Amino acid sequence: MRTLSLPLALTARISPVMVLAAAGWALTSGPGATPAAQKEPTPQSAGESPSGTSTGAAASKQYAAAPAPCGSMSAATIKALVPGAKAAGKEIPSTDTALRRTCSWNALKGYDYRWLDVSFEITESDSAAAKSYKENISEKSGGGSVPGVGDAGYSVVNLTTEDKQQTREGVVMIQASNALVTVTYNGSDFESKKAPSTDEINKGAIKAAKEAVAALKSGQKA
């Protein structure tokens, strides 16, 4: 058997948790706490929250905590999308597991490599999630909407080449009430040095996103 020479970027991804924890959730280490005011608080009127908004508006959220991400995918889905990977996956350390959690699956079977990330982030309100969703998709041009999943969905697929090795990656972002679901799915063939088709990666990422949103709604646990 010949020795595989993996591109530097993919070698880094196959290594334990490093880049993902830093590049993913480290960018948002959780809602910043606002220092308490140094003066006496103004008395609240009935029906208002401490922030001055009505309790009705403050209650505009459906999810209080992120679900166990490694329980969001069925064994059959992992077998189909990441052949050779353990169904249990590996959860990435988070600064606040109540608000954001991520699970990763990756495997090299023969010469075919696949990587799948499923992430959940819980925001303070539907409007906060919608704002974050719009900001996220504005940074990823060239994609299209994903109808029928959550309140809003977006999918984009990109091809990269390093040392003549192609990698195709799909990202699906979903807003569901005050939750944000992000799926990243990519693959390479180290024998042909080609990447899987756009259709394969896009459909795989959308399939995982639908399953993740279903798990979010049902409160599925690992």
Secondary structure, DSSP 8 states (H G I E B T S, - for coil): -------HHHHHHHSSSHHHHHHTGGG--S-------SS------TTB-TTSSBHHHHT--S-SS---GGGSS-HHHHHHHSTT--TT-EEE--S-TTTEEEEEEEEEETTEEEEEEEEEEE-SSHHHHHHHHHHHHHTSTT-EE-TTSSSEEEEEEEEEEETTEEEEEEEEEEEETTEEEEEEEEEEETTT-----HHHHHHHHHHHHHHHHHHHHHT---
